[in-house]
Amino acid sequence: MLRRPPDARPQARRPARPEAATRSRARPSSAAAAPRRRAIGAALQLDAFLPADRLVTDPGELASYAHDEAHGAPHAAPLAVVRPRETADVAAIVAHCAERGTPVVARGAGTGLAGGANAVPRCVVISFDAMDEIVEIDAAERLAVVQPGVVNEQLREACAQRGLWYPPDPASAPRSTIGGNVATNAGGVCCVKYGVTRDYVLGMEAVVRRGEVVRFGRRTAKGVAGYDLAGLMVGSEGTLGLITEVTLRLRSVQAVERTVIGYFDDLAGAGRAVARVVESRVVPSALELVDRYCLRAVDEWRQMGVSDRGNVLLLARCDAPGLAGDEEADTILACFDAAGATESARSGDPDEADDLFTARRLVYPALERLGAVLTEDICVPRMRVPDMLERIDRTAAEHGIYIATLAHAGDGNIHPMVVVPPGDERAGERGRAAFAQIVDEAIAAGGTVTGEHGIGLLKMRGLTKEVSAAVLSLHRGIKATFDPAGIFNPGKVFSWDG
Ligand SMILES: Cc1cc2nc3c(=O)[nH]c(=O)nc-3n(C[C@H](O)[C@H](O)[C@H](O)COP(=O)(O)OP(=O)(O)OC[C@H]3O[C@@H](n4cnc5c(N)ncnc54)[C@H](O)[C@@H]3O)c2cc1C
């Protein structure tokens, strides 16, 4: 029987919004910080157009904006952090930085796992946490207009109150922002059926080039005027400009979901079950995989009883209405059984089903309690999932480490993770070597080096392996058009000249 944790909401070691916890210290009341703020403000002359409480220069606070949650990605202390309230502020800061050649790094909530929001030397970090207004929810047109600092879950809740649904649901939804989600093209649990962030971006306002405010895309259900520049901004990881407002497509509220669970002895068995579901042509609204290391870490932390029943858990949901939904659930159950599930069931208890998905969301913070977590993010064709999972097991054995595996299995998006206990850097080295091999194998299997986390700083080598020199050269041309001063998140995603 599943045991519910004391607080079933995902918790992380860090505060929900790291910046929020320290924000009050940024205010002018900090007498010690004032002279330094004046000095840096004067050097950058940002204080000429920004009130003091929009500017952070205290070294202690700057450190909390220096990096995201990716372990092992390089970062520097920013020269200053600005927290604009409106687009005009962002445009003025960009124009100012472009004139001086000062790098600008955009930051949402800093939950990224690729180093995308990491500060680069002598940069200004633009933190969007104060641009957090839901400007409009139009139920008839089924769209929302939001500022970039709106937290994903807040938007989803506001939509739900109006009978609407914003589907993209990264596991970081309680903390990550829409701006960060758009800039990384975030995925999540329901993407197997409902697509990723890109599928919900209709248009946006952005600050590009040397401070120009532009609007890309549209508010209409259809529209093909010009190149898809809004689409180009999606997943651009802050390298093409700064997103200051987003127009998002919404759906009607989701139908009630049925949950199917299956426990398997090993990753290979669970992988075969995933392939069977794909072959069955049922498209579940979620198909997630959680291995024994992840289940154990959750139980060690929250005692939920999820690791008692088997080694690898597959969690599926289907949301077709009425009898069709029942048939889908039965088909998935049959797939699990045919692949050798040691236990399988349709969950009749919605609380139990929710708790299992909560356990899945708790995996990352549960592993973080044990050490720094190195995370991979490969995505392979769905029919290659069983093969890839076996390769991950083999690679772990070859390198003498254990690899915890979590997957949006229905998308073929696999997250192998290595926990590096404090002081055990050798585990880190072995983990990185194992990941290099896994990434090469994913590419060889027709996959990609990143399914949802982005390239940032950690996957730049992988990108050069995945795309041709000609395609990288097109990237550079686009970058030069959007960012002639070379100030937006320099040194990320791909190198400028190499
Ligand atoms: C526990 C946990 C679970 C996660 N689960 C998922 C998951 O299921 N799916 C998934 O896709 N990711 C997941 N992630 C990764 C991360 O949450 C996503 O990449 C998320 O989209 C980042 O949002 P953020 O607001 O934290 O952005 P940040 O980390 O602050 O920034 C991410 C990137 O976007 C850029 N950026 C931010 N705001 C703007 C803006 N306004 N304009 C231009 N560029 C901008 C930054 O420069 C950076 O390159 C997870 C992370 C954690 C820690």
The ligand as an ORCA input file, in Angstrom:
! r2SCAN-3c Opt
* xyz 0 1
  C      13.517     19.250    -10.258
  C      13.581     19.672    -11.696
  C      12.722     19.083    -12.606
  C      12.749     19.462    -13.956
  N      11.878     18.896    -14.826
  C      11.858     19.283    -16.108
  C      10.935     18.698    -17.026
  O      10.139     17.816    -16.681
  N      10.953     19.152    -18.308
  C      11.820     20.125    -18.723
  O      11.781     20.510    -19.899
  N      12.719     20.679    -17.873
  C      12.750     20.285    -16.591
  N      13.657     20.848    -15.721
  C      14.600     21.876    -16.212
  C      14.096     23.343    -16.037
  O      13.150     23.431    -15.012
  C      13.507     23.858    -17.352
  O      14.552     23.986    -18.302
  C      12.802     25.212    -17.207
  O      12.167     25.517    -18.440
  C      13.711     26.356    -16.804
  O      12.893     27.445    -16.405
  P      13.488     28.614    -15.470
  O      12.434     29.636    -15.293
  O      14.046     28.036    -14.235
  O      14.629     29.181    -16.420
  P      16.174     29.441    -16.123
  O      16.836     28.194    -15.646
  O      16.342     30.661    -15.302
  O      16.687     29.754    -17.607
  C      16.683     28.747    -18.593
  C      17.173     29.357    -19.921
  O      16.209     30.269    -20.406
  C      16.789     31.560    -20.575
  N      15.744     32.525    -20.210
  C      15.053     32.582    -19.045
  N      14.139     33.560    -19.104
  C      14.262     34.142    -20.323
  C      13.617     35.236    -20.972
  N      12.626     35.924    -20.393
  N      14.032     35.571    -22.223
  C      15.013     34.883    -22.848
  N      15.664     33.854    -22.283
  C      15.282     33.483    -21.036
  C      18.013     31.569    -19.684
  O      18.998     32.484    -20.149
  C      18.472     30.131    -19.803
  O      19.217     29.956    -20.987
  C      13.680     20.461    -14.379
  C      14.542     21.047    -13.455
  C      14.508     20.652    -12.125
  C      15.452     21.298    -11.161
*
